[in-house]
Amino acid sequence: METVKLKYGVGSFSCQLPNVRLLQPNQLPEPLAAEPLIREALANPIDSSPLDKILRPGERVSIVTSDITRYSGSEIYLPILVTELNAIGIPDGDIEIIIALGIHRKQTAEEHRKILGSLYGRIAVYDHECDDSAELVDLGLTDSGIPVQVNRRVVDADRVIVTGTIGFHYFAGFGGGRKGLVPGVASRETCMASHFAVFNPPEIGGKHPKAVTGVLAGNPVDRNLVQAARLVKPDFLLNTVLSPKKEILGVFCGDLELAHRAGSEMVQKLFQVALDQPAKLAVISCGGEPKDINFIQAQKALNYGSQAVREGGTIILLAACRDGFGNATFFDWFRYQDLTEFESALRENYQINGQTAHATLSLARRFRVVLISELTAAQTRTMGMEKAVDLQSALDLVLPDLDKQEKIVVIPDGGMVLPVIDS
């Protein structure tokens, strides 16, 4: 028997399990001191001039950064970045920080404080509002015909710096990079149109084979996001790669696309983990808050971790979801319980939250999913899953059906790790 401790929200659960196959990141580098790592990346950007060759005194700078659902190390890198701007001759009054909410809720004052760190109260900060037409500017159409409307403050700035963190994304391939702008500071219409490419044309049906986790080449969603983000004409990117302990392992600065791709390669090397064969049971923790702050975020761990499980197998998912679903419209989509009807409805009225709901129900139909969360039993059941109040209760539900010789896959950081069956 092996003692396993798994994060859940801001706490954890422990249990003892037999025949454990622990799926953890590959050999991680020793984390270096964050400040010199950030300064080194700023001084040596990828396919870009450094900031002191791009910016001039008198210019107004918008820095875009992630919201509270995506920890990025912003409270560390934003003060360093602002110090660099000050040294160039750009005062605090010419700098503003835009929180890339996409279609997420507004942030609280305390959340702003966590994101900005020592800059809170010193640098102006604004939440993006995707539905406020007065605060959006139309930048035209991408090559693929997507209308691009973006936050007015970002468009009106003389210079735009995009920041965030890079990790896997279940249909855009990887997060970070262009996603800071689209959907980060885009209109709801732009968000929906850019993400719709997750589906094949209607005459084919189903999901596009390249719109999957860990794939950028040929990914139609990535293509749409890059095209839309390029219309904003960002000047500089700063993206981090983090450890499960939220330590900064890498910093990638420079060109929006090329620096992001370099960071994505690091993520794939560190967090794509080989498994010799799929398991009948996987126990998956999202990795605690903020990766399980709501179900929309937690679904990513479910999606990644499902790749470690054979068809018809069982998944136990630990996801506290203290903020519930994460968006009021998400749960409404489960009025569609037939997946074909669900896909048709999405094609008629695409919504990102609907896509996430469809992916969730699809997985719940392929696997037995036992969810440990603050959601109710009725809500859990509507999503096609079974509710358990704690880890031991979940194990009591599923272990009697498991052959004693079966390996149990345990993934402590399901929001970061991508299992791949080694063929």
PyMOL commands that set and color helices and strands:
alter all, ss='L'
color gray80, all
select helices_A, chain A and resi 34-43+51-54+74-88+92-94+109-119+133-135+152-156+177-180+188-198+220-230+258-271+295-308+331-335+339-348+352-366+377-382+391-401
alter helices_A, ss='H'
color red, helices_A
select strands_A, chain A and resi 2-8+11-17+20-22+61-66+95-100+124-127+136-141+147-151+159-165+168-169+173-174+236-242+248-254+272-275+279-285+309-318+368-372+386-388+408-411+418-421
alter strands_A, ss='S'
color yellow, strands_A
deselect
rebuild
show_as cartoon
